[in-house]
Each structure stands twice: as C-alpha cells, then as structure tokens.
Amino acid sequence: MRAVLIFILLLPGLKVFAYAPSNSYANGASGFNAYGVASYKVDSLKALLSATLANNDNPTDTLTINRINKLAHEFIDVNPDSTLYYGKLAIGRSLAAKYKKGVADGMVAIGSVYSLKGVYDKAQQNFLGAKLLYTDLKDYKSLSNCYIEYGRMYNNIAKYDLASSYFKQALDIKKQIKDEAGIADCYHNMGMVADNVGKSSYALDNYFKSLALDIKLHNQLSSAKNYNNIGVVMQEMEIYPKSMEYYRRAIKIWQDLKNIQGVSTAYENMGEIMMAQKKYDQAIVYLSKSMKLTKDLDDKIGISSLYADFGMCYANLKQYHIALTYLNQALKMCDVYKLDYNKAGTYIYFATLYNQQKDYQKAYKYALLAKSLANKLGSLSSRSNAALQLSESLGGLGRFQEAYKAQKEYDNLKDSLKSDESVQKLTSFNLESSFAEKQRRLAEQHQKMDDLYQQKIQRQGFISAIFFLIILCMVAILIIYYRAKRKQQNINTILEDKNHQVLQQKTDLNDQALKLNDLNNLKDRLISVLAHDLRAPLSTLRGLFSLLEDDSISHEQFLSMIPQALRKLEYTSDFLDTLLFWINSQMENFAGSSKSFTLKDIVAYEVQNYHEQALGKGITLIDNLPDSFTVLADPNSIRIVVRNLITNAIKFSRQNDSINISALQQNDNYILLSIKDTGVGMTKKQLNKLFKSKVDSGTGTNNESGTGMGLLFCKDLIEKCNGKIWAESDEDLGTEFFFTLPVGSFKEKEEEVAVLSR
C-alpha cells in the first residue's frame, strides 16, 4: 500500500496513504501539479516573499522567516527539493535572528524530505534537533507535530512500536490543546500503523474517527487520505467495488486540490485492483500514470513499489525479461533505502515469477528470503504468501515432505487469515454502516441548521424592512429639519449682515471720533510748541527793544546788539518754517522727506543758537559729534528734536553743569546720538512717565516753565524717521537722552549737494 510520500508493501499490491503534512504546516495542495496548474496557496506565498527574497539585505524578521518555512512545508507534496532550499534558507535567517522556532520549523521540513528520500539518519538528526528546540520553547503544538513526523519516519522503516509510541504522544498533546485537526491526523497515522501490522479492524476504527473529524472541519485534503486508506483496507479484504468507490472519492479531492502525491497514490492503488482482477493491461495504464507523477516527486519508496507492481504485471503477461528488469530495479532501491516491507513483497514477486518459469531453485531462494523477512516484520499476509511460494518451489524441486510442511503452514496461516478476514469484513461493514449513520445524522443536523438559518434570514428580512421604513421616516424628518434649518440660517445671515452694517457704522463713527481727537491733540501740540519754542526769542527781542526805548543803552551798544537780534529773528523764522513742516508731517505723507545728511551740521547749528542761553546760566554746552556720521532721516525733524532736547537740558541744569552731545555708530545700520547733562536728573517715577503721555512739566533751575508735550513731539518725529528714543537718569546726577537714526549713504548725500549746487 502506498502513501503520498512513503510506500509500504503489505501484499503484492495495496499502498497506504502514509504521509501528509501536519495541519500546523499545510492543509492543501501546493506548487505546480502534473497538469501544469499553479497552486494559489504557493503562488500567494511566493508573491508575498518575492520582494523580500530578492532583497540583498537578507531581512531576518520573524514574519518573513515564518512565511519561508510555510512555503517549505507547502512544497513537500510537490517539489521536495524546493522544500530543502526554503527550509535551509529559513534556518540560516533564523540563526542570524536567534529565532529558535524558525530553526525548528525549518528542521522539521528538511527532516520530512529526507524521510521521503530514505535518508533516515539525516531525517532523525533534524527531527531530534527540532524536538529539543520545541521542548525548550514549551511550544507543545509544534512538538506534537514533530512527534507525528518522527512516527512516520519509524513507520517507514518498519519500527512500528516506536511509530505507535510517537503517534500516541502526539495524540495526548493534541487532545490537551484541543486541536481537532491534529487529533484527526493522529488517528489517521495510528490507523496506518495498525494496518501495517495486520490489525485491519483497529485501522478502520481509527480511519473513520479521523474522517469524521475531517468532514466536521471541512478538511478536504485529510479526508482524501482517509478515503484512500479505507479503500486499501477494503482492498485487502477483497471488497473491490467498495475499495474503488473510496479511491474515486480520494482522487477526485486530490485532483481538485492539484495534489500530485495523492493523485499518484490513488492511480497506483486503482492499478493494483486491476491486477487483483487480472486486468493487467488496464493495471499498467494506471501504474504508468502513477509512475510519472512519483518520479516528478523523486519519491524513492513509491518508485520501488511501482517497479515491483510493473514486474508482477509483466510476469503475468508472460513478458519475463521486462518483469525481471522491473523487479531488479525495485530490489536495488529497497536495498539502498532499507525498505524492508517493499523488499519482502519484491522477494515474493521474484519467487512467483520463477515458479511461473519453473525455475524452482531460484524461486526457492527468494521464497526463503521472503519468509525470513516476513517473519521479522510480523505480517500475517506476507508470511502466508511467502509460505505458498515456498511450498510450490519445494514441490518443483521434488522435496515433497518439505513442500507438504510449507503447504500446511500456508493452510494454517490462510485459515487464520480467513478467520481474521471474516471478522474484519464484518467489522468493516459495521464501521461503515455506523459511519454512514453518523453522516446521515450529521446531514440531518445540517439540514435543521439550514432551516433555522433560512427562518433567521426571513426574520432578518422582516426586521430589515422595518428598519428600512424607520430609516425612510428619519430621512424625511431630517429633510424637513434641514429645510427649516436652512431657512433659519438665511434669516440669521440677513440679521448678521444688518448687524455687520450697524457695527461698521459704529466703527466709522469711532474712527471719526478718533480723527477729531487727533486733530484736537494736534491743536494742543501746536499751541504748546508755540508757547515752548517762541517764548525765548520773543522775550529776548522784547527786552532789547525795552532797553532801546528807555535809553538804557547807547546807540553804539544797540548797534552792537543788532547782529544778535537778527540771529534770534532768523532762528525764530527758521523755527516757524520747521513748525509748519511738522504740521504738514502730521497731515500728509511723511515717507518721501527722508534723505541722507551729515548729523554734525544739524547739531552744530543748534548748539550755536543755544550757546548764549547756556552761558547765561553758567552751563557749558559741548559738541563732541564726529563730522563723518551720515544719517537717513528728515533733517527738519531731527533739528526740532535736537533743539528740544538741548533746551530741556539747559532748563534742568545748574550753574557749572555741563551738557555733552556725542554720537557713535551702534552697528552697521544705526547711529546712536546722546545728549547728556549733569543737572538735577529725575526720579524713577518721572522717568517711567516720559514718552507715554503728556506730563506735568516742572519748573527749571531758573523757574523756566514748560508744556510737558515736547518729548511726545520728539518721540513722534524720531519714530517717523525709523528710529527709537529713550532716556536714562539719576536724581541729582543728571539725565542722558538717546535716539537712533538709520545710517545714510555718502553717495546719496553727494548727489544732493550736486543738485543744490546747480
């Protein structure tokens, strides 16, 4: 009887399906089948891995490794060499990533292929390594799968006690973890071992248990192998129609799943039924189909089994030369790969062939070898067939007494076998009937479930209709609500527009009020400036003319004072022009009046005009401004600022105080000008009020009065020239005013001078 990957000869013919990948690794066909159809599962895995496997960086993430291992197990049924390639690839990457489970899974895949190829020492090494790793990881599900592979290997080499022990250990674990697919697999393998040792009833019991679980789980691949192996048991009992029925069920599933291993197994078993019915030409057709697929898989055990079958077919067709060629090939492979069960069957075929040719000496030789090996294996059917061929060969050699003993042994074995077969047949029919009854009940349960499901669908349809009506009502309500909402939004929009118009009008009124307030402030500033800056020159002129009126001075003295009076008048005229300029700056665009000029010119002019006033109070007015500083600003504005700051310094300075005017280049962009006095200074409170609003101007050291608006005026002009102004002061130590101006261009100043010179 032949497995998908492992073939074990029980009788001349009949192969058991003894291998399928564990459910944890594979549950369907894979790869390219004999018909050139690519399996979806393998293709999808290869597509997932294509980019990764082409990557030179060799990624070692566990997801990729698991996919590689899964692909390796999928290829076992179709292309074992691909399994070796992917298994080794997974192990290499797992070692690099220190991923123990990946190493163990790869070793199981490789061990399965070596078991298939008959390289049992390497298979055992890989299974042992995987077993140790799974035990260390406490991965009991994978450990149970490893036990199954171990059992299959020992089953291949006819160590049935060990095989049975591993299958039972696996079954215990599968039951503990409630892995029904794994339990089904264990029952299948235990049935296979029972069949190999002639316990057909126990084998059928296990096969039907496995099949029941497979049908429940919709596991088609596993169902197919159970159908095949039930067919094998039926074939052993010579119930050929039933056997063919089960084989056809199996091959239909395998063909649908594109499973090469299963299809090749079914073809061989169907060919052996033809052999049992002496339809040798039809048998050769089935066996040829099986051989093509088995060679594609490089399945050594299966090939040896098929060689023996071909040999027996051609022997029965009296084509002895061809028959001997096939049998010699089968025997050679059995010796190389240590296939004792296949070897026992091949010896029986040799003895049968030579007895047909009446070459009794050779027949006797092979019959003895078959008997010895059959006794070792403990197979009742093999011992019976070996005794029959031994009896026939001894009779042909004239050794009638020994032939009689062999015939008697054959009769005893046959009687025992027939008795056992009767029980087996009865058991098989009972088991099949019981299984059919279970299937009928299961079908009824399924029908009831379908009926309940249909009723549930109907109720669900009714509920869905109600929900649909509710949804329609809700949609209608939402539409009405939406329209009302839109109408309300339109009303709100109109109200918002009206409100916006009112707010805009209010803003316009506020702007107008601010403009009026600004104009009022401008008026106040003009008045304060006039009071502040015209008082001194007018007082001087009034005093001069008063002296002249009461003849307090002589004509010569008056004439000597005229130049000074003219300077005062010129200064006053210039001041009025400047004041008019400032008024224009408040009411017109000021940006175009800035130009480059030398700061020294402005400061020197103001110092000269206020030198006499400072000298009159005993104050030293010092101009330390460099000649080289050129600024970009409005000259008239700066003249007003400098004048205001100088007069303030004089106002709050005492006799013997000094006023120092200096400047420095603050950085590449600004010039810093300083007007520092050693006068009475200010308190912190007074300092904090400067430049913020109108202040209550105190009287000067000679009771001079002020408006408190001058510094606001200065701040306004400096900021319009893109500068900043501030002050530092200590009470009784003096005050220092600073302001910055942008650096001007010499080229611009030269162009201005050139234009003026024209």
Secondary structure, 3 states (H helix, E strand, C coil): CECCCCECCCCCCCCCCCCCCCCCCCCCCCCECCCCCECHHHHHHHHHHHHHHCCCCCCCCHHHHHHHHHHHHHCCCCCHHHHHHHHHHHHHHHHHHCCHHHHHHHHHHHHHHHHHHCCHHHHHHHHHHHHHHHHHHCCHHHHHHHHHHHHHHHHHCCCHHHHHHHHHHHHHHHHHCCCHHHHHHHHHHHHHHHHHCCCHHHHHHHHHHHHHHHHHCCCHHHHHHHHHHHHHHHHHCCCHHHHHHHHHHHHHHHHHCCCHHHHHHHHHHHHHHHHHCCCHHHHHHHHHHHHHHHHHHCCHHHHHHHHHHHHHHHHHCCCHHHHHHHHHHHHHHHHHHCCHHHHHHHHHHHHHHHHHCCCHHHHHHHHHHHHHHHHHHCCHHHHHHHHHHHHHHHHHCCCHHHHHHHHHHHHHHHHHHHHHHHHHHHHHHHHHHHHHHHHHHHHHHHHHHHHHHHHHHHHHHHHHHHHHHHHHHHHHHHHHHHHHHHHHHHHHHHHHHHHHHHHHHHHHHHHHHHHHHHHHHHHHHHHHHHHHHCHHHHHHHHHHHHHHHCCCCCHHHHHHHHHHHHHHHHHHHHHHHHHHHHHHHHHCCCHHHCEEEEHHHHHHHHHHHHHHHHHHCCCEEEECCCCCCEEEECHHHHHHHHHHHHHHHHHCCCCCCEEEEEEEECCCCEEEEEEEECCCCCCHHHHHHCCCCCCCCCCCCCCCCCCCCHHHHHHHHHHHCCCCEEEEEECCCEEEEEEEEEECCHHHHHHHHHHHHC
